[in-house]
Amino acid sequence: MIKILLVLVVLHVPAFSQQSKLSKAVNYLSEFIASDYYKQLEKTNSSLSLVDTIYLRAVRYKNYDYSEALLALTFATIPYNVVPIRLLPFVNITIDYPIITDSESIFLAKNRNLPSRLYYDTPTNDFGDRDKLAHLFGAAFISYTSYLFDFTNLIGYFVEVFEQTFEVQNSVDRRDLDTDKLGDLFGKVLRNSKKVLPSDIFLTYSLFNIRYTP
């Protein structure tokens, strides 16, 4: 509980005074992913290429402020619009914490279009890895912007609570935790090289695991 609340504070402190700017960026990205133009891109581009396209859109929209771009990407790629937060341990009383989203129609279309084939071992179901982008960008945001304290793992708990509450999965997904670590790596590399792309990071996971899996 405390970890989740800490993440909510960490995520909102840099954006609190600029909430309208963050909302506009999230809506812009959501509308892009939900657009007919994006649907056309899906026909000729892989999921990894689409992730790079979404990322570069965010970076350009935020005038190359990578911190703000990563924060907007985190909210734009979460496939849920509220998270129930339990007020007290062992007490079944919750509040719905709203997540920044666009209209219901845009929200649903965006979720359907989120890139879903990100790893060599992506599940073969329709949902695939749609939830992994929020893990990657959230962890990257924390890693990129945090120099004094290591909050990277907290973003994993933040996104994980959605999946447990809405029963997307019945147990903690090891690949979620791996994606959190990849996001941490992405944020750290991004500090030194703005040429790195999300696809580079996802491919690192696949290449390493394919090579070392018995």
BALOBA-1460 file (C-alpha; in Angstrom, 3 decimals):
// residues 214
<rec num="1" residu="m" x="0.000" y="0.000" z="0.000"/>
<rec num="2" residu="i" x="2.709" y="2.462" z="1.001"/>
<rec num="3" residu="k" x="4.714" y="1.538" z="-2.089"/>
<rec num="4" residu="i" x="1.734" y="2.224" z="-4.330"/>
<rec num="5" residu="l" x="1.000" y="5.585" z="-2.700"/>
<rec num="6" residu="l" x="4.683" y="6.496" z="-2.957"/>
<rec num="7" residu="v" x="4.597" y="5.835" z="-6.670"/>
<rec num="8" residu="l" x="1.492" y="7.987" z="-7.088"/>
<rec num="9" residu="v" x="3.331" y="10.813" z="-5.346"/>
<rec num="10" residu="v" x="6.514" y="10.281" z="-7.387"/>
<rec num="11" residu="l" x="4.544" y="10.308" z="-10.624"/>
<rec num="12" residu="h" x="2.513" y="13.384" z="-9.799"/>
<rec num="13" residu="v" x="5.087" y="15.654" z="-8.134"/>
<rec num="14" residu="p" x="6.770" y="16.771" z="-11.375"/>
<rec num="15" residu="a" x="3.441" y="17.051" z="-13.192"/>
<rec num="16" residu="f" x="1.230" y="18.551" z="-10.471"/>
<rec num="17" residu="s" x="1.760" y="22.166" z="-11.468"/>
<rec num="18" residu="q" x="1.490" y="21.292" z="-15.154"/>
<rec num="19" residu="q" x="-1.403" y="18.851" z="-15.039"/>
<rec num="20" residu="s" x="-3.078" y="20.351" z="-18.113"/>
<rec num="21" residu="k" x="0.130" y="19.914" z="-20.141"/>
<rec num="22" residu="l" x="0.411" y="16.295" z="-19.071"/>
<rec num="23" residu="s" x="-3.257" y="15.664" z="-19.863"/>
<rec num="24" residu="k" x="-2.850" y="17.203" z="-23.312"/>
<rec num="25" residu="a" x="0.186" y="15.035" z="-24.018"/>
<rec num="26" residu="v" x="-1.587" y="11.874" z="-22.862"/>
<rec num="27" residu="n" x="-4.640" y="12.728" z="-24.958"/>
<rec num="28" residu="y" x="-2.462" y="13.517" z="-27.979"/>
<rec num="29" residu="l" x="-0.699" y="10.167" z="-27.769"/>
<rec num="30" residu="s" x="-3.926" y="8.265" z="-27.105"/>
<rec num="31" residu="e" x="-5.597" y="9.875" z="-30.107"/>
<rec num="32" residu="f" x="-2.603" y="9.050" z="-32.286"/>
<rec num="33" residu="i" x="-2.639" y="5.378" z="-31.277"/>
<rec num="34" residu="a" x="-6.412" y="5.259" z="-31.828"/>
<rec num="35" residu="s" x="-6.236" y="6.986" z="-35.230"/>
<rec num="36" residu="d" x="-6.876" y="5.567" z="-38.696"/>
<rec num="37" residu="y" x="-3.378" y="6.701" z="-39.678"/>
<rec num="38" residu="y" x="-1.907" y="4.507" z="-36.945"/>
<rec num="39" residu="k" x="-4.060" y="1.586" z="-38.091"/>
<rec num="40" residu="q" x="-2.501" y="1.951" z="-41.527"/>
<rec num="41" residu="l" x="0.968" y="1.867" z="-39.972"/>
<rec num="42" residu="e" x="0.066" y="-1.412" z="-38.282"/>
<rec num="43" residu="k" x="-0.284" y="-3.075" z="-41.677"/>
<rec num="44" residu="t" x="3.343" y="-2.542" z="-42.660"/>
<rec num="45" residu="n" x="5.222" y="-2.209" z="-39.357"/>
<rec num="46" residu="s" x="6.125" y="-4.597" z="-36.554"/>
<rec num="47" residu="s" x="5.061" y="-3.995" z="-32.961"/>
<rec num="48" residu="l" x="8.581" y="-2.887" z="-32.075"/>
<rec num="49" residu="s" x="8.642" y="-0.366" z="-34.908"/>
<rec num="50" residu="l" x="5.290" y="0.970" z="-33.732"/>
<rec num="51" residu="v" x="6.622" y="1.371" z="-30.188"/>
<rec num="52" residu="d" x="9.481" y="3.466" z="-31.567"/>
<rec num="53" residu="t" x="7.008" y="5.543" z="-33.587"/>
<rec num="54" residu="i" x="4.868" y="6.253" z="-30.502"/>
<rec num="55" residu="y" x="7.966" y="7.087" z="-28.463"/>
<rec num="56" residu="l" x="9.365" y="9.487" z="-31.075"/>
<rec num="57" residu="r" x="5.952" y="11.160" z="-31.388"/>
<rec num="58" residu="a" x="5.974" y="11.808" z="-27.645"/>
<rec num="59" residu="v" x="9.530" y="13.136" z="-27.681"/>
<rec num="60" residu="r" x="8.792" y="15.548" z="-30.523"/>
<rec num="61" residu="y" x="5.490" y="16.642" z="-28.981"/>
<rec num="62" residu="k" x="7.265" y="17.483" z="-25.702"/>
<rec num="63" residu="n" x="10.002" y="19.394" z="-27.572"/>
<rec num="64" residu="y" x="12.635" y="16.808" z="-26.661"/>
<rec num="65" residu="d" x="11.974" y="17.009" z="-22.941"/>
<rec num="66" residu="y" x="12.571" y="13.292" z="-22.384"/>
<rec num="67" residu="s" x="11.378" y="13.292" z="-18.805"/>
<rec num="68" residu="e" x="7.979" y="14.728" z="-19.721"/>
<rec num="69" residu="a" x="7.745" y="12.476" z="-22.769"/>
<rec num="70" residu="l" x="8.347" y="9.340" z="-20.691"/>
<rec num="71" residu="l" x="5.791" y="10.433" z="-18.112"/>
<rec num="72" residu="a" x="3.154" y="11.062" z="-20.783"/>
<rec num="73" residu="l" x="3.948" y="7.710" z="-22.397"/>
<rec num="74" residu="t" x="3.490" y="5.937" z="-19.080"/>
<rec num="75" residu="f" x="-0.055" y="7.218" z="-18.649"/>
<rec num="76" residu="a" x="-0.935" y="6.905" z="-22.331"/>
<rec num="77" residu="t" x="0.014" y="3.220" z="-22.447"/>
<rec num="78" residu="i" x="-1.663" y="2.056" z="-19.227"/>
<rec num="79" residu="p" x="-4.618" y="-0.019" z="-20.485"/>
<rec num="80" residu="y" x="-6.866" y="0.971" z="-17.542"/>
<rec num="81" residu="n" x="-8.477" y="4.268" z="-16.559"/>
<rec num="82" residu="v" x="-8.870" y="3.846" z="-12.788"/>
<rec num="83" residu="v" x="-7.097" y="1.868" z="-10.089"/>
<rec num="84" residu="p" x="-8.832" y="0.795" z="-6.868"/>
<rec num="85" residu="i" x="-6.633" y="1.732" z="-3.904"/>
<rec num="86" residu="r" x="-7.285" y="-0.003" z="-0.578"/>
<rec num="87" residu="l" x="-7.394" y="2.640" z="2.140"/>
<rec num="88" residu="l" x="-6.208" y="0.431" z="5.005"/>
<rec num="89" residu="p" x="-4.548" y="-3.000" z="5.128"/>
<rec num="90" residu="f" x="-6.992" y="-5.865" z="5.780"/>
<rec num="91" residu="v" x="-10.005" y="-3.535" z="5.371"/>
<rec num="92" residu="n" x="-12.107" y="-4.057" z="2.261"/>
<rec num="93" residu="i" x="-12.672" y="-0.348" z="1.563"/>
<rec num="94" residu="t" x="-11.255" y="1.106" z="-1.625"/>
<rec num="95" residu="i" x="-11.297" y="4.309" z="-3.609"/>
<rec num="96" residu="d" x="-10.980" y="4.535" z="-7.387"/>
<rec num="97" residu="y" x="-7.885" y="6.539" z="-8.239"/>
<rec num="98" residu="p" x="-8.428" y="8.041" z="-11.720"/>
<rec num="99" residu="i" x="-5.781" y="7.810" z="-14.391"/>
<rec num="100" residu="i" x="-5.458" y="10.495" z="-17.052"/>
<rec num="101" residu="t" x="-7.403" y="9.312" z="-20.092"/>
<rec num="102" residu="d" x="-9.183" y="10.667" z="-23.136"/>
<rec num="103" residu="s" x="-12.809" y="9.974" z="-24.055"/>
<rec num="104" residu="e" x="-14.139" y="6.441" z="-23.620"/>
<rec num="105" residu="s" x="-14.135" y="5.764" z="-27.369"/>
<rec num="106" residu="i" x="-10.545" y="6.951" z="-27.790"/>
<rec num="107" residu="f" x="-9.506" y="5.039" z="-24.678"/>
<rec num="108" residu="l" x="-10.968" y="1.766" z="-25.974"/>
<rec num="109" residu="a" x="-9.572" y="2.211" z="-29.492"/>
<rec num="110" residu="k" x="-6.154" y="3.067" z="-28.092"/>
<rec num="111" residu="n" x="-6.143" y="-0.070" z="-25.951"/>
<rec num="112" residu="r" x="-7.046" y="-2.240" z="-28.940"/>
<rec num="113" residu="n" x="-4.195" y="-0.741" z="-30.955"/>
<rec num="114" residu="l" x="-1.406" y="-0.835" z="-28.369"/>
<rec num="115" residu="p" x="1.549" y="-2.838" z="-29.732"/>
<rec num="116" residu="s" x="1.254" y="-6.356" z="-28.360"/>
<rec num="117" residu="r" x="4.083" y="-8.464" z="-29.856"/>
<rec num="118" residu="l" x="7.159" y="-7.190" z="-28.057"/>
<rec num="119" residu="y" x="9.133" y="-10.300" z="-27.084"/>
<rec num="120" residu="y" x="10.057" y="-13.604" z="-28.667"/>
<rec num="121" residu="d" x="7.926" y="-15.308" z="-25.980"/>
<rec num="122" residu="t" x="4.896" y="-13.007" z="-26.163"/>
<rec num="123" residu="p" x="1.720" y="-14.950" z="-25.240"/>
<rec num="124" residu="t" x="-0.290" y="-16.023" z="-28.268"/>
<rec num="125" residu="n" x="-3.581" y="-14.650" z="-26.910"/>
<rec num="126" residu="d" x="-5.155" y="-11.416" z="-28.181"/>
<rec num="127" residu="f" x="-3.892" y="-9.339" z="-25.248"/>
<rec num="128" residu="g" x="-0.258" y="-10.319" z="-25.764"/>
<rec num="129" residu="d" x="2.108" y="-7.783" z="-24.195"/>
<rec num="130" residu="r" x="-0.091" y="-4.679" z="-24.340"/>
<rec num="131" residu="d" x="0.577" y="-3.998" z="-20.655"/>
<rec num="132" residu="k" x="4.375" y="-4.040" z="-20.990"/>
<rec num="133" residu="l" x="4.736" y="-0.545" z="-22.425"/>
<rec num="134" residu="a" x="3.535" y="1.094" z="-19.209"/>
<rec num="135" residu="h" x="6.107" y="-0.971" z="-17.307"/>
<rec num="136" residu="l" x="8.903" y="0.045" z="-19.669"/>
<rec num="137" residu="f" x="8.127" y="3.750" z="-19.917"/>
<rec num="138" residu="g" x="7.233" y="4.087" z="-16.243"/>
<rec num="139" residu="a" x="10.473" y="2.501" z="-15.084"/>
<rec num="140" residu="a" x="12.410" y="4.530" z="-17.648"/>
<rec num="141" residu="f" x="10.826" y="7.750" z="-16.361"/>
<rec num="142" residu="i" x="11.813" y="6.943" z="-12.782"/>
<rec num="143" residu="s" x="15.316" y="5.889" z="-13.816"/>
<rec num="144" residu="y" x="15.873" y="8.863" z="-16.098"/>
<rec num="145" residu="t" x="14.696" y="11.472" z="-13.602"/>
<rec num="146" residu="s" x="15.940" y="9.980" z="-10.309"/>
<rec num="147" residu="y" x="19.553" y="10.674" z="-9.421"/>
<rec num="148" residu="l" x="19.509" y="10.590" z="-5.625"/>
<rec num="149" residu="f" x="17.141" y="7.709" z="-4.889"/>
<rec num="150" residu="d" x="16.363" y="4.474" z="-6.685"/>
<rec num="151" residu="f" x="12.593" y="4.406" z="-7.187"/>
<rec num="152" residu="t" x="12.744" y="2.232" z="-10.291"/>
<rec num="153" residu="n" x="11.091" y="-0.853" z="-8.840"/>
<rec num="154" residu="l" x="8.159" y="1.152" z="-7.505"/>
<rec num="155" residu="i" x="6.680" y="1.696" z="-10.941"/>
<rec num="156" residu="g" x="6.377" y="-2.061" z="-11.277"/>
<rec num="157" residu="y" x="4.178" y="-2.223" z="-8.208"/>
<rec num="158" residu="f" x="2.118" y="0.685" z="-9.547"/>
<rec num="159" residu="v" x="1.278" y="-1.057" z="-12.808"/>
<rec num="160" residu="e" x="1.024" y="-4.484" z="-11.190"/>
<rec num="161" residu="v" x="-1.879" y="-3.402" z="-9.016"/>
<rec num="162" residu="f" x="-4.000" y="-2.812" z="-12.129"/>
<rec num="163" residu="e" x="-3.386" y="-6.311" z="-13.373"/>
<rec num="164" residu="q" x="-4.160" y="-7.967" z="-10.050"/>
<rec num="165" residu="t" x="-7.301" y="-5.924" z="-9.426"/>
<rec num="166" residu="f" x="-8.775" y="-6.443" z="-12.872"/>
<rec num="167" residu="e" x="-7.641" y="-10.079" z="-12.995"/>
<rec num="168" residu="v" x="-5.675" y="-9.686" z="-16.202"/>
<rec num="169" residu="q" x="-3.475" y="-12.371" z="-14.746"/>
<rec num="170" residu="n" x="-3.631" y="-14.617" z="-11.694"/>
<rec num="171" residu="s" x="-0.045" y="-14.285" z="-10.504"/>
<rec num="172" residu="v" x="2.926" y="-11.960" z="-10.763"/>
<rec num="173" residu="d" x="4.352" y="-12.138" z="-14.262"/>
<rec num="174" residu="r" x="8.127" y="-12.594" z="-14.312"/>
<rec num="175" residu="r" x="8.163" y="-10.805" z="-17.642"/>
<rec num="176" residu="d" x="6.610" y="-7.728" z="-16.007"/>
<rec num="177" residu="l" x="9.536" y="-7.605" z="-13.593"/>
<rec num="178" residu="d" x="11.966" y="-8.140" z="-16.462"/>
<rec num="179" residu="t" x="10.338" y="-5.251" z="-18.319"/>
<rec num="180" residu="d" x="10.731" y="-3.025" z="-15.252"/>
<rec num="181" residu="k" x="14.456" y="-3.804" z="-15.311"/>
<rec num="182" residu="l" x="14.602" y="-3.053" z="-19.024"/>
<rec num="183" residu="g" x="12.883" y="0.279" z="-18.380"/>
<rec num="184" residu="d" x="15.504" y="1.042" z="-15.744"/>
<rec num="185" residu="l" x="18.178" y="0.284" z="-18.331"/>
<rec num="186" residu="f" x="16.421" y="2.406" z="-20.950"/>
<rec num="187" residu="g" x="16.306" y="5.427" z="-18.628"/>
<rec num="188" residu="k" x="19.968" y="5.107" z="-17.691"/>
<rec num="189" residu="v" x="21.154" y="4.692" z="-21.281"/>
<rec num="190" residu="l" x="18.940" y="7.585" z="-22.355"/>
<rec num="191" residu="r" x="20.793" y="9.918" z="-20.002"/>
<rec num="192" residu="n" x="23.950" y="9.414" z="-22.065"/>
<rec num="193" residu="s" x="22.589" y="8.725" z="-25.538"/>
<rec num="194" residu="k" x="19.400" y="10.152" z="-26.960"/>
<rec num="195" residu="k" x="19.735" y="7.835" z="-29.964"/>
<rec num="196" residu="v" x="18.601" y="4.757" z="-28.021"/>
<rec num="197" residu="l" x="15.098" y="3.532" z="-28.886"/>
<rec num="198" residu="p" x="12.653" y="1.305" z="-26.999"/>
<rec num="199" residu="s" x="13.051" y="-1.403" z="-29.646"/>
<rec num="200" residu="d" x="16.790" y="-1.575" z="-28.855"/>
<rec num="201" residu="i" x="15.934" y="-2.366" z="-25.249"/>
<rec num="202" residu="f" x="13.255" y="-4.943" z="-26.044"/>
<rec num="203" residu="l" x="15.601" y="-6.689" z="-28.485"/>
<rec num="204" residu="t" x="18.257" y="-6.874" z="-25.766"/>
<rec num="205" residu="y" x="15.892" y="-9.016" z="-23.695"/>
<rec num="206" residu="s" x="15.012" y="-11.323" z="-26.561"/>
<rec num="207" residu="l" x="18.606" y="-11.751" z="-27.770"/>
<rec num="208" residu="f" x="19.897" y="-12.473" z="-24.269"/>
<rec num="209" residu="n" x="17.179" y="-14.988" z="-23.423"/>
<rec num="210" residu="i" x="17.267" y="-16.777" z="-26.764"/>
<rec num="211" residu="r" x="21.035" y="-17.146" z="-26.431"/>
<rec num="212" residu="y" x="21.075" y="-18.348" z="-22.824"/>
<rec num="213" residu="t" x="17.856" y="-20.343" z="-22.573"/>
<rec num="214" residu="p" x="18.777" y="-24.057" z="-22.228"/>
